[in-house]
Amino acid sequence: MTKSVQKITLSPSRDIPFNKLVLSQSNVRSVKAGVSIEQLAESIAQRTLLQSLSVRAVVDTEGNETGMFEVPAGGRRYRALELLVKQKRMAKTQAVPCVVREGGIAEDDSLAENDERIGLHPLDQFRAFQTLSGAGLSEEDIAARHFVTPAVVKQRLRLASVSPKLHDVYAEDGMTLEQLMAFSVTADHARQEQVWDNVSRSGYDEPYQIRRMLTENTVRASDRRAQFVGLDAYEQAGGGVLRDLFEHDDGGWLQDVALLDRLVTAKLKAEAETLAAEGWKWISVALDFPYGHTDGLREIEGKPVDLSPEEQATIDALNAERAKLESDYQHADELPDEVDRRLGEIEAALMAFEDRSVLYDPAEIVRAGVFVSIDSEGRLSVDRGYVRPEDDLPATDPDVGRSADTSSTEGREVGSSGPRTVVSVAGAPVESDGDDDDVTRPLPDRLITELTAHRTLALRDALAENPAIAFQAVLHNFVLTAFYRFASSGSCLEIGLRTPTFPAQAPGLRESASAKAVEARHESWKARLPQGENDLWDALTALDGDAQASLFAHCASFAVNAVHEPANRTNQGRISAHGVRTRLDQADVLARAVDFDMVRAGWRPTVDNYLGRVTKPRILEAVREARDESSAQLIEHLKKADMAKEAERLLDGSGWLPEPLRLTDATASLAEEEGEADPLPEFLGDAENRENAGDDEPEQLDAAE
């Protein structure tokens, strides 16, 4: 016989006047948490009561109902209603919808009501905010109605705008909230889905990696080009900006790089036209100029504008104030904040006087030119006063006054009277992608030239730090020329002294640590030497032995040429036709002698300087050599651009170098073969080597509601 199923009977509901309700001592919630009573009261005022109270009749000692009801479940709603009554926003006799419970245990009801409450999934919340926005509510209205800030509303609406496909993945716990936040950087659903497909298969799915891939074809607002043009000007010209609402994005990412470059060029040309009024013969404009672009040009001397009596008085007062502060606190372990701040202000004010305008001889201005670009901070950089050799001819020469700016891609004349200034805008070469599947294909000549340009500059810096080796290298060059018939071109030092130029401008060469070190050393010596060459001999004689050795090494370093030159393959191979070492081989000898290492010199493989310039098989080969086969397999399915980006991350800190930057095995034991060098003069015996190293680690910021 089938047993009948007992039917469930729900508790009845009644509308009970509020003044007939009292808070029960059986309510288990004693710790305040979540939405405040005040916020809940405001919500009830806006929407009325959305949930009934659970109540039980209050009985007397004999078990008879007293007409009062206690509230064991719904205490916070009761407190909110009580607040509205106190504020006279609700009548105390207002009927309240209640579910009247009979039987059971009051504490059990209170506990179950709270335990069984399940909050919304974040995705449901994002979509609900999106629905409210679509219904016409502003971000401020939504924020006010749901007791959050407008910034939180913006964040949730941004998350709601991510691709529905990625929403589905998130809903199934296929990605974290932090990953979903990273995808909100762009509104391009197709790009979001493409990136998720890549990172989910490769395993490189950290939020910072997702952001990097989504913004790889953009320019950061902190880029010097963006700083120079200004974000407002870029947006007014129609440029779009990606913003990250969940992490500090340093101003965002500019999407239209071509537009940004046009704005930069236009602004630089406008600045050049203003400078043309000063009467210069030529003005060369470029985003950046190659390292050594002033080599071979004569720099004319200018005279700073004289200080007015008022300015001189200000300088004297600042110097006196600085001297007094330094004297007053000379024995203090730490300067007070206000004193330290004031000393900084004084230093900045004095530097402003040092940077005052410079006056040039009008007779020199008409034959000299100006380089106009932007510096690393995005500020206008104006480098005045350079005379080209062809403009330095006697005035009787018929060619005087002609401009020889043949390397520019655009030129035009400015001015309507007298000699007109020629403004030229430098161009940039366009290279093919060269994506070939043959790993044995030789590296492009231009790439080898650029890599060895980095090596040459760094080797110059290393040689200049080793006076003893520099002396021996020059002596070696002289002996080769005098005693060995076929060795006259076998040295990597081009003694003359002629400074070899770099036939190709390698990315990052001008900003490299080696370039900065060489430039700083050169400027330091320039300040110590006399302006006129007639006084040079006496000045050199006055230097002690160590200073002469240091200056000798510095000058000798400019002769280093370890650059691969495709147009002149002679003397570049390791062994010449006569069986003697050639120029690049001698560069390795020199590098070993000064304990030179491109890794210590600061070079590391990046997309710009190597990985984006070679074939996919070469990228994978580099990862295998530096890491392992499994690392290469993780990225082998990626497109070339993505592969190069990930390879840059994998190779960072590995010390891996491409072949043109490595020391060859052929010269590994060269020092032993040639024997020890003869003792050097005593004043050249104390050379020190310098090592620089640094690590950068990506910083990841987290944002929470």
C-alpha positions as CSV (number, residue, x, y, z in Angstrom):
1,M,0.0,0.0,0.0
2,T,1.4,3.3,-1.1
3,K,2.1,5.8,1.8
4,S,0.6,9.2,1.2
5,V,2.9,12.2,1.1
6,Q,2.2,14.8,3.7
7,K,1.5,18.2,2.1
8,I,3.3,21.3,3.3
9,T,1.3,24.1,4.7
10,L,2.9,27.6,4.6
11,S,2.6,30.1,7.5
12,P,-0.2,32.6,6.9
13,S,0.6,36.3,6.2
14,R,-1.0,39.3,7.9
15,D,-0.6,43.1,7.8
16,I,0.2,44.1,11.4
17,P,0.5,47.8,12.5
18,F,4.1,48.6,13.3
19,N,3.3,49.7,16.9
20,K,2.1,46.1,17.5
21,L,5.6,44.7,16.7
22,V,8.5,44.3,19.1
23,L,12.1,43.1,18.5
24,S,12.5,39.5,19.8
25,Q,15.4,38.5,22.0
26,S,15.5,35.3,19.9
27,N,17.1,37.1,16.9
28,V,20.6,35.5,16.5
29,R,22.1,38.6,14.8
30,S,24.0,40.5,17.4
31,V,27.0,41.7,15.4
32,K,26.3,44.6,13.0
33,A,27.6,43.9,9.5
34,G,26.7,44.8,5.9
35,V,24.4,47.6,4.9
36,S,23.8,50.1,7.8
37,I,20.3,50.7,9.3
38,E,20.3,54.2,7.9
39,Q,21.0,52.9,4.3
40,L,18.4,50.2,4.7
41,A,15.9,52.8,5.9
42,E,16.6,54.9,2.8
43,S,16.1,51.8,0.6
44,I,12.7,51.1,2.2
45,A,11.8,54.8,1.7
46,Q,12.6,54.5,-2.0
47,R,11.2,51.1,-2.7
48,T,8.9,50.3,0.3
49,L,9.5,47.0,2.1
50,L,10.7,44.3,-0.3
51,Q,10.7,41.4,2.2
52,S,8.1,40.5,4.9
53,L,9.0,40.2,8.6
54,S,8.8,36.8,10.3
55,V,6.8,37.2,13.5
56,R,5.4,35.2,16.4
57,A,2.5,36.1,18.6
58,V,3.3,37.2,22.1
59,V,1.3,35.2,24.7
60,D,0.7,35.8,28.4
61,T,1.4,33.4,31.2
62,E,-1.7,31.4,30.4
63,G,-0.8,31.0,26.7
64,N,-3.3,33.6,25.4
65,E,-2.3,36.0,22.6
66,T,-1.8,39.6,23.8
67,G,-2.2,41.3,20.4
68,M,1.6,42.0,20.2
69,F,4.0,40.2,17.9
70,E,7.7,39.7,18.3
71,V,10.2,39.7,15.4
72,P,12.9,36.9,15.6
73,A,13.7,37.1,11.8
74,G,14.0,40.5,10.2
75,G,15.4,42.5,13.0
76,R,17.4,44.9,10.7
77,R,14.2,45.6,8.7
78,Y,12.4,46.3,12.0
79,R,15.2,48.7,13.1
80,A,15.0,50.5,9.7
81,L,11.2,50.9,10.0
82,E,11.6,52.1,13.6
83,L,14.1,54.8,12.3
84,L,11.6,55.9,9.7
85,V,8.9,56.3,12.4
86,K,11.3,58.3,14.6
87,Q,12.1,60.5,11.6
88,K,8.3,61.0,11.2
89,R,8.6,59.6,7.6
90,M,6.2,56.7,8.4
91,A,3.2,56.5,10.7
92,K,3.6,54.2,13.8
93,T,0.3,52.5,12.8
94,Q,1.5,51.7,9.3
95,A,0.6,48.2,8.4
96,V,3.6,45.9,7.9
97,P,3.4,42.7,5.9
98,C,4.4,39.8,8.1
99,V,4.5,36.0,8.0
100,V,3.1,34.7,11.2
101,R,5.0,31.6,12.4
102,E,3.5,29.0,14.8
103,G,5.5,26.1,16.3
104,G,9.2,25.5,15.8
105,I,12.0,27.4,17.5
106,A,12.3,31.1,17.0
107,E,16.2,31.0,17.1
108,D,16.1,28.3,14.4
109,D,14.0,30.6,12.2
110,S,16.4,33.5,12.7
111,L,19.5,31.4,12.0
112,A,18.0,29.8,8.9
113,E,17.0,33.1,7.4
114,N,20.6,34.4,7.6
115,D,22.3,31.1,6.7
116,E,20.2,30.4,3.6
117,R,20.7,33.9,2.2
118,I,22.9,33.8,-1.0
119,G,24.3,37.0,-2.4
120,L,24.3,37.8,-6.1
121,H,27.1,36.5,-8.4
122,P,29.2,39.6,-9.3
123,L,28.3,39.1,-12.9
124,D,24.6,39.4,-12.1
125,Q,25.4,42.6,-10.3
126,F,27.3,44.0,-13.2
127,R,24.5,43.2,-15.6
128,A,21.9,44.7,-13.2
129,F,23.8,48.0,-13.1
130,Q,23.9,47.9,-16.9
131,T,20.1,47.4,-17.0
132,L,19.6,50.4,-14.7
133,S,21.9,52.5,-16.9
134,G,20.0,51.4,-20.0
135,A,16.7,52.5,-18.2
136,G,18.0,56.1,-18.1
137,L,19.6,56.3,-14.6
138,S,22.9,58.2,-14.4
139,E,25.9,56.8,-12.7
140,E,25.3,59.2,-9.9
141,D,21.7,58.1,-9.5
142,I,22.7,54.4,-9.5
143,A,25.4,55.1,-6.9
144,A,22.9,57.0,-4.6
145,R,20.3,54.3,-4.9
146,H,22.7,51.4,-4.1
147,F,25.0,53.2,-1.6
148,V,28.2,53.0,-3.5
149,T,30.4,55.6,-5.1
150,P,30.1,56.7,-8.8
151,A,33.6,55.2,-9.3
152,V,32.3,51.8,-8.3
153,V,29.4,52.2,-10.7
154,K,31.8,53.0,-13.5
155,Q,33.8,49.9,-12.7
156,R,30.8,47.6,-12.7
157,L,29.4,49.1,-15.9
158,R,32.9,48.6,-17.5
159,L,32.9,45.0,-16.4
160,A,29.4,44.5,-17.8
161,S,30.7,45.8,-21.2
162,V,33.3,42.9,-21.6
163,S,32.6,40.3,-24.3
164,P,29.6,38.1,-23.4
165,K,31.7,35.1,-24.3
166,L,34.2,36.0,-21.6
167,H,31.3,36.6,-19.2
168,D,30.3,33.0,-19.8
169,V,33.8,31.9,-19.0
170,Y,33.8,33.9,-15.8
171,A,30.4,32.6,-14.8
172,E,31.7,29.1,-15.1
173,D,34.8,30.0,-12.9
174,G,37.0,29.7,-16.0
175,M,38.7,33.0,-15.2
176,T,39.1,35.2,-12.1
177,L,37.6,38.5,-11.4
178,E,41.1,40.1,-11.7
179,Q,41.5,38.6,-15.2
180,L,38.0,40.0,-16.2
181,M,39.1,43.4,-14.9
182,A,42.2,43.3,-17.2
183,F,40.0,42.6,-20.2
184,S,38.0,45.7,-19.5
185,V,40.9,47.9,-20.7
186,T,39.5,47.8,-24.2
187,A,36.0,47.7,-25.6
188,D,37.0,45.6,-28.6
189,H,35.2,42.3,-28.1
190,A,37.0,40.5,-30.9
191,R,40.4,41.5,-29.5
192,Q,39.4,40.5,-26.0
193,E,38.4,37.0,-27.3
194,Q,41.5,36.7,-29.4
195,V,43.7,37.5,-26.4
196,W,41.8,35.1,-24.1
197,D,42.3,32.3,-26.7
198,N,46.0,33.0,-26.6
199,V,46.6,33.3,-22.9
200,S,44.3,30.5,-21.9
201,R,46.3,28.1,-24.1
202,S,49.8,29.4,-23.3
203,G,49.4,29.7,-19.6
204,Y,50.6,33.3,-19.6
205,D,47.3,34.6,-18.3
206,E,48.3,36.9,-15.4
207,P,46.2,40.1,-15.4
208,Y,49.3,42.2,-16.2
209,Q,50.1,40.0,-19.2
210,I,46.5,40.3,-20.5
211,R,46.7,44.1,-20.2
212,R,50.0,44.2,-22.0
213,M,48.7,42.2,-24.9
214,L,45.6,44.3,-25.2
215,T,47.6,47.5,-25.3
216,E,50.6,46.4,-27.3
217,N,49.7,48.5,-30.4
218,T,49.1,51.6,-28.3
219,V,51.3,54.3,-26.7
220,R,51.2,55.1,-23.0
221,A,50.1,58.5,-22.0
222,S,53.4,58.8,-20.2
223,D,55.3,58.4,-23.5
224,R,57.4,61.4,-24.3
225,R,55.4,62.0,-27.5
226,A,52.2,62.1,-25.7
227,Q,53.7,64.4,-23.0
228,F,54.9,66.7,-25.7
229,V,51.6,67.0,-27.6
230,G,49.4,66.8,-24.6
231,L,46.5,64.5,-24.0
232,D,43.9,67.2,-24.6
233,A,45.3,68.2,-28.0
234,Y,45.4,64.5,-29.0
235,E,41.8,63.9,-28.0
236,Q,40.6,67.1,-29.7
237,A,42.2,65.8,-32.9
238,G,40.0,62.7,-32.6
239,G,42.4,60.3,-30.9
240,G,41.0,57.6,-28.6
241,V,42.4,56.7,-25.2
242,L,42.1,53.4,-23.4
243,R,41.7,53.7,-19.6
244,D,42.0,51.2,-16.8
245,L,39.4,51.7,-14.1
246,F,40.9,49.1,-11.8
247,E,44.6,49.9,-11.7
248,H,46.7,53.0,-11.9
249,D,47.2,53.4,-15.6
250,D,49.5,56.4,-15.7
251,G,47.0,58.4,-17.9
252,G,46.0,55.5,-20.1
253,W,47.0,54.3,-23.6
254,L,46.7,56.3,-26.8
255,Q,45.2,54.2,-29.6
256,D,46.0,56.2,-32.7
257,V,49.8,56.1,-32.9
258,A,49.9,57.5,-36.4
259,L,47.8,60.5,-35.4
260,L,50.1,61.1,-32.4
261,D,53.2,61.0,-34.6
262,R,51.6,63.5,-37.0
263,L,50.8,65.9,-34.1
264,V,54.3,65.6,-32.8
265,T,55.8,66.4,-36.2
266,A,53.4,69.3,-36.7
267,K,54.2,70.8,-33.3
268,L,58.0,70.4,-33.9
269,K,57.7,72.1,-37.3
270,A,55.8,75.0,-35.7
271,E,58.5,75.4,-33.1
272,A,61.1,75.3,-35.8
273,E,59.3,78.1,-37.7
274,T,59.5,80.2,-34.5
275,L,63.2,79.6,-34.2
276,A,63.8,80.5,-37.8
277,A,63.2,84.1,-36.8
278,E,66.6,84.0,-35.0
279,G,68.3,83.8,-38.4
280,W,69.8,80.3,-38.5
281,K,70.8,78.9,-41.8
282,W,69.1,75.5,-41.3
283,I,66.9,73.8,-38.7
284,S,66.7,70.0,-38.6
285,V,63.6,68.5,-37.0
286,A,63.2,65.0,-35.7
287,L,61.5,63.1,-33.0
288,D,65.0,61.8,-32.1
289,F,68.5,62.2,-33.6
290,P,70.9,59.3,-33.9
291,Y,73.8,59.0,-31.5
292,G,76.8,61.0,-32.8
293,H,74.7,63.2,-35.1
294,T,76.9,66.2,-34.2
295,D,80.1,64.4,-35.1
296,G,82.0,66.4,-37.7
297,L,80.2,69.6,-37.0
298,R,81.8,72.7,-35.4
299,E,79.9,73.9,-32.3
300,I,79.9,77.7,-32.0
301,E,80.3,79.3,-28.6
302,G,77.5,81.4,-27.2
303,K,77.5,83.9,-24.4
304,P,74.9,83.8,-21.7
305,V,72.7,86.9,-21.5
306,D,74.1,89.3,-18.8
307,L,72.3,89.3,-15.5
308,S,70.5,92.4,-14.5
309,P,71.4,94.0,-11.2
310,E,68.1,92.8,-9.8
311,E,68.9,89.2,-10.9
312,Q,72.4,89.3,-9.5
313,A,71.0,90.6,-6.2
314,T,68.6,87.7,-6.1
315,I,71.3,85.2,-6.8
316,D,73.5,86.6,-4.0
317,A,70.5,86.5,-1.6
318,L,69.8,82.9,-2.5
319,N,73.5,81.9,-2.1
320,A,73.6,83.6,1.3
321,E,70.4,81.9,2.5
322,R,71.7,78.5,1.3
323,A,75.0,79.1,3.1
324,K,73.3,80.1,6.3
325,L,71.0,77.0,6.3
326,E,73.9,74.7,5.6
327,S,75.9,76.3,8.4
328,D,73.0,76.2,10.9
329,Y,72.3,72.5,10.3
330,Q,75.8,71.2,9.5
331,H,75.8,69.0,12.6
332,A,72.2,67.7,12.2
333,D,71.8,64.0,11.5
334,E,68.8,64.8,9.4
335,L,67.4,68.0,8.0
336,P,63.9,69.1,9.0
337,D,61.4,68.7,6.2
338,E,60.9,72.5,5.7
339,V,64.6,73.1,5.6
340,D,65.2,70.3,3.1
341,R,62.3,71.6,1.0
342,R,63.7,75.2,1.1
343,L,67.2,74.1,0.0
344,G,65.6,72.3,-3.0
345,E,63.7,75.5,-3.9
346,I,66.9,77.5,-3.7
347,E,68.7,75.0,-5.9
348,A,66.0,75.1,-8.5
349,A,65.9,78.9,-8.5
350,L,69.7,79.1,-9.0
351,M,69.6,76.5,-11.8
352,A,67.0,78.6,-13.6
353,F,69.5,81.5,-13.7
354,E,72.1,79.1,-15.1
355,D,69.7,78.1,-17.9
356,R,69.2,81.6,-19.2
357,S,69.3,82.5,-22.9
358,V,72.5,82.4,-24.8
359,L,73.6,85.0,-27.4
360,Y,75.5,84.0,-30.5
361,D,77.5,86.1,-33.0
362,P,75.2,87.1,-35.9
363,A,78.0,86.3,-38.3
364,E,78.1,82.7,-37.0
365,I,74.3,82.3,-36.9
366,V,73.9,82.8,-40.6
367,R,76.1,79.8,-41.3
368,A,75.0,77.6,-38.4
369,G,72.0,75.5,-37.7
370,V,69.8,74.0,-34.9
371,F,68.6,70.5,-34.0
372,V,65.0,70.5,-32.7
373,S,63.6,67.4,-31.1
374,I,62.0,66.3,-27.8
375,D,63.8,64.9,-24.7
376,S,63.1,61.8,-22.7
377,E,60.6,63.8,-20.5
378,G,58.6,65.0,-23.5
379,R,59.9,68.6,-23.3
380,L,61.1,70.5,-26.4
381,S,64.8,70.1,-27.0
382,V,66.6,72.9,-28.9
383,D,70.3,72.4,-29.6
384,R,71.6,75.5,-31.3
385,G,74.9,76.4,-32.9
386,Y,76.3,73.7,-35.2
387,V,78.2,74.5,-38.4
388,R,78.5,71.9,-41.2
389,P,81.9,71.6,-42.9
390,E,80.6,72.9,-46.2
391,D,79.3,76.0,-44.5
392,D,82.6,76.7,-42.8
393,L,84.4,77.6,-46.1
394,P,85.9,81.0,-46.7
395,A,83.4,83.7,-47.7
396,T,84.9,83.9,-51.2
397,D,84.0,80.3,-52.0
398,P,81.0,80.3,-54.4
399,D,79.4,77.4,-52.6
400,V,79.1,79.2,-49.2
401,G,75.5,79.4,-48.0
402,R,74.3,76.3,-49.6
403,S,72.4,73.9,-47.4
404,A,73.6,70.3,-47.6
405,D,70.8,68.6,-45.7
406,T,70.5,65.7,-48.1
407,S,69.5,63.1,-45.5
408,S,66.1,64.6,-44.8
409,T,62.9,63.5,-46.4
410,E,61.2,66.9,-46.3
411,G,62.5,70.4,-46.6
412,R,61.1,73.9,-47.0
413,E,62.2,77.5,-46.6
414,V,61.0,79.9,-43.9
415,G,61.2,83.7,-44.0
416,S,60.6,86.3,-46.7
417,S,63.7,88.6,-46.4
418,G,67.4,88.0,-46.3
419,P,68.8,84.5,-46.1
420,R,66.0,82.0,-45.6
421,T,66.1,79.2,-43.0
422,V,65.8,75.7,-44.4
423,V,63.6,73.6,-42.1
424,S,64.0,69.8,-42.7
425,V,62.1,67.0,-41.2
426,A,64.0,63.7,-40.8
427,G,62.4,60.5,-42.0
428,A,62.7,56.9,-40.7
429,P,63.4,53.8,-42.8
430,V,60.7,51.2,-43.3
431,E,61.7,47.6,-42.9
432,S,60.0,44.4,-44.0
433,D,58.8,41.9,-41.4
434,G,61.0,39.2,-42.8
435,D,59.0,36.5,-41.2
436,D,60.6,33.4,-42.8
437,D,60.4,29.9,-41.4
438,D,64.0,29.1,-42.2
439,V,66.1,29.2,-39.0
440,T,69.3,28.9,-41.0
441,R,68.7,32.0,-43.0
442,P,71.4,34.6,-42.1
443,L,70.5,37.5,-39.9
444,P,69.8,40.7,-41.9
445,D,72.9,42.8,-42.5
446,R,71.2,45.8,-41.1
447,L,70.3,44.0,-37.9
448,I,73.9,42.7,-37.4
449,T,75.1,46.3,-38.0
450,E,72.8,47.6,-35.4
451,L,73.7,44.9,-32.8
452,T,77.4,45.5,-33.4
453,A,76.9,49.2,-33.1
454,H,75.6,48.6,-29.6
455,R,78.7,46.4,-29.0
456,T,81.1,49.0,-30.3
457,L,79.7,51.7,-28.1
458,A,79.8,49.5,-25.0
459,L,83.3,48.3,-25.9
460,R,84.4,51.9,-26.2
461,D,83.0,52.6,-22.7
462,A,84.7,49.5,-21.3
463,L,88.1,50.4,-22.9
464,A,87.9,54.0,-21.6
465,E,87.6,52.5,-18.1
466,N,90.9,50.5,-18.6
467,P,93.8,52.9,-19.3
468,A,96.4,50.2,-19.2
469,I,94.6,48.1,-21.8
470,A,93.9,51.2,-23.9
471,F,97.6,52.0,-24.0
472,Q,98.5,48.4,-24.9
473,A,95.8,48.4,-27.7
474,V,97.2,51.5,-29.3
475,L,100.7,50.2,-29.0
476,H,99.6,47.0,-30.6
477,N,98.1,48.9,-33.5
478,F,101.3,50.9,-34.1
479,V,103.4,47.7,-34.0
480,L,101.1,46.0,-36.5
481,T,101.4,48.8,-38.9
482,A,105.2,49.1,-38.6
483,F,106.3,45.5,-38.6
484,Y,103.7,43.3,-40.2
485,R,103.0,43.6,-43.9
486,F,99.5,42.2,-44.0
487,A,98.3,43.5,-40.7
488,S,97.8,47.2,-41.3
489,S,94.0,46.8,-41.4
490,G,93.8,44.0,-38.9
491,S,93.2,46.1,-35.8
492,C,89.8,47.2,-34.5
493,L,91.3,50.6,-33.4
494,E,91.1,53.1,-36.2
495,I,94.0,55.3,-34.9
496,G,94.1,58.7,-36.5
497,L,92.4,59.7,-34.4
498,R,89.3,59.2,-36.6
499,T,86.0,58.4,-34.8
500,P,84.1,55.8,-36.8
501,T,80.4,56.6,-37.3
502,F,77.6,54.1,-37.0
503,P,76.1,53.4,-40.5
504,A,72.7,52.4,-39.0
505,Q,71.0,53.9,-36.0
506,A,70.2,51.0,-33.7
507,P,67.0,51.2,-31.5
508,G,67.9,52.5,-28.0
509,L,71.5,53.2,-28.9
510,R,71.3,56.9,-27.9
511,E,69.6,56.1,-24.6
512,S,71.8,53.2,-23.7
513,A,73.9,53.1,-20.5
514,S,77.1,53.0,-22.6
515,A,76.1,56.2,-24.5
516,K,75.3,58.0,-21.3
517,A,78.5,57.0,-19.7
518,V,80.6,58.0,-22.7
519,E,78.8,61.3,-23.0
520,A,79.2,62.1,-19.3
521,R,82.9,61.3,-19.4
522,H,83.4,63.4,-22.5
523,E,81.6,66.4,-21.0
524,S,83.6,66.1,-17.8
525,W,86.9,66.2,-19.8
526,K,85.6,69.0,-22.0
527,A,85.0,71.2,-18.9
528,R,88.6,70.6,-17.7
529,L,90.4,71.4,-21.0
530,P,91.0,74.9,-22.3
531,Q,88.7,76.4,-25.0
532,G,91.6,77.4,-27.3
533,E,93.8,74.7,-28.8
534,N,96.9,77.0,-28.3
535,D,96.7,76.4,-24.6
536,L,96.1,72.6,-24.9
537,W,99.8,71.5,-24.6
538,D,100.4,73.4,-21.4
539,A,97.1,72.1,-20.0
540,L,98.0,68.5,-20.7
541,T,101.5,68.9,-19.2
542,A,99.9,70.1,-16.0
543,L,97.9,66.9,-15.6
544,D,99.4,64.2,-13.4
545,G,100.1,60.7,-14.7
546,D,96.8,59.2,-13.7
547,A,94.8,62.0,-15.3
548,Q,96.9,61.7,-18.5
549,A,96.3,58.0,-18.6
550,S,92.5,58.4,-18.1
551,L,92.3,61.0,-20.8
552,F,94.4,58.8,-23.1
553,A,92.1,55.9,-22.6
554,H,89.0,58.1,-23.2
555,C,90.4,59.4,-26.5
556,A,91.6,55.9,-27.6
557,S,88.1,54.5,-27.0
558,F,86.6,56.6,-29.8
559,A,88.7,54.7,-32.3
560,V,87.0,51.4,-31.6
561,N,85.1,50.0,-34.5
562,A,83.5,46.6,-34.1
563,V,80.6,47.3,-36.3
564,H,79.6,44.9,-39.0
565,E,79.4,46.9,-42.3
566,P,77.6,45.1,-45.1
567,A,78.8,47.5,-47.7
568,N,82.4,46.8,-46.8
569,R,82.9,43.1,-46.0
570,T,86.7,43.3,-46.2
571,N,88.4,42.6,-42.8
572,Q,85.2,41.5,-41.2
573,G,85.7,37.8,-41.3
574,R,87.5,36.0,-38.5
575,I,90.6,35.0,-40.5
576,S,91.8,37.0,-43.6
577,A,93.2,35.5,-46.8
578,H,96.7,35.8,-45.4
579,G,95.9,33.7,-42.3
580,V,95.9,36.6,-39.8
581,R,93.2,37.9,-37.5
582,T,91.0,40.6,-38.9
583,R,89.1,43.6,-37.4
584,L,86.1,41.8,-35.8
585,D,88.4,39.1,-34.4
586,Q,90.6,41.7,-32.9
587,A,87.5,43.3,-31.3
588,D,87.0,40.0,-29.5
589,V,90.6,40.1,-28.3
590,L,90.1,43.6,-27.0
591,A,86.8,42.6,-25.3
592,R,88.4,39.7,-23.5
593,A,91.3,41.9,-22.4
594,V,89.0,44.5,-20.7
595,D,86.8,41.7,-19.3
596,F,83.9,43.1,-21.4
597,D,80.4,41.6,-21.3
598,M,77.4,43.0,-23.2
599,V,75.1,41.8,-20.4
600,R,76.9,43.8,-17.8
601,A,76.9,46.7,-20.3
602,G,73.1,46.8,-20.0
603,W,72.0,45.1,-23.3
604,R,69.1,42.7,-23.2
605,P,67.0,41.3,-26.0
606,T,63.7,43.2,-26.7
607,V,61.1,43.3,-29.4
608,D,62.6,46.5,-30.8
609,N,66.3,45.6,-30.9
610,Y,66.1,41.9,-31.9
611,L,63.1,39.7,-31.3
612,G,60.8,41.6,-33.6
613,R,63.4,41.7,-36.3
614,V,64.1,38.0,-36.8
615,T,62.2,34.9,-37.9
616,K,59.9,32.9,-35.6
617,P,62.3,29.9,-35.6
618,R,65.1,32.2,-34.4
619,I,62.9,33.5,-31.6
620,L,62.2,29.9,-30.5
621,E,65.9,29.0,-30.8
622,A,66.7,31.9,-28.4
623,V,64.2,30.7,-25.9
624,R,65.5,27.2,-26.0
625,E,69.1,28.3,-25.5
626,A,68.2,30.6,-22.6
627,R,65.5,28.5,-21.0
628,D,64.4,25.1,-22.2
629,E,62.4,23.2,-24.8
630,S,59.2,23.4,-22.7
631,S,59.4,27.2,-22.6
632,A,59.7,27.3,-26.4
633,Q,56.7,25.0,-26.8
634,L,54.6,27.3,-24.7
635,I,54.9,30.1,-27.2
636,E,55.4,28.3,-30.5
637,H,51.6,28.5,-31.4
638,L,51.6,32.3,-31.1
639,K,51.7,34.8,-33.9
640,K,55.0,36.5,-34.4
641,A,54.2,39.7,-32.6
642,D,52.8,37.9,-29.6
643,M,55.7,35.4,-29.7
644,A,58.3,38.2,-29.7
645,K,56.6,39.9,-26.7
646,E,56.5,36.7,-24.6
647,A,60.0,35.8,-25.6
648,E,61.2,39.2,-24.3
649,R,59.7,38.3,-21.0
650,L,61.2,34.8,-20.9
651,L,64.7,36.1,-21.9
652,D,64.7,38.9,-19.4
653,G,67.4,38.3,-16.8
654,S,68.7,35.2,-18.6
655,G,71.9,36.8,-19.9
656,W,71.2,35.4,-23.4
657,L,72.9,37.2,-26.3
658,P,72.6,36.8,-30.1
659,E,75.6,35.6,-31.9
660,P,76.9,39.0,-33.1
661,L,77.2,40.1,-29.5
662,R,78.9,37.0,-28.1
663,L,82.7,36.4,-27.8
664,T,83.7,33.7,-30.2
665,D,85.4,30.5,-29.1
666,A,88.2,31.2,-31.6
667,T,89.5,34.0,-29.4
668,A,88.9,32.3,-26.1
669,S,92.6,31.4,-25.5
670,L,94.1,34.2,-27.6
671,A,95.7,35.8,-24.6
672,E,97.5,32.5,-23.7
673,E,98.6,32.0,-27.3
674,E,100.2,35.5,-27.5
675,G,101.7,35.4,-24.0
676,E,101.7,38.0,-21.4
677,A,102.2,41.6,-22.4
678,D,105.4,43.4,-21.3
679,P,105.1,45.6,-18.2
680,L,103.5,48.9,-18.8
681,P,104.7,52.3,-17.5
682,E,104.0,52.6,-13.8
683,F,101.5,55.5,-14.3
684,L,99.3,53.1,-16.4
685,G,99.3,50.3,-13.9
686,D,96.3,51.0,-11.7
687,A,93.2,50.5,-13.9
688,E,89.8,49.6,-12.5
689,N,86.9,47.9,-14.1
690,R,83.4,48.9,-13.8
691,E,80.3,46.7,-13.6
692,N,76.7,47.8,-13.8
693,A,73.6,45.6,-13.4
694,G,69.9,46.2,-12.8
695,D,66.6,44.4,-12.7
696,D,63.1,45.6,-13.4
697,E,60.2,43.7,-12.2
698,P,56.7,44.4,-13.4
699,E,54.5,45.9,-10.7
700,Q,51.0,44.6,-10.4
701,L,48.3,46.6,-8.7
702,D,45.1,45.2,-7.5
703,A,41.8,47.1,-7.1
704,A,38.9,46.1,-5.0
705,E,35.5,47.5,-4.6
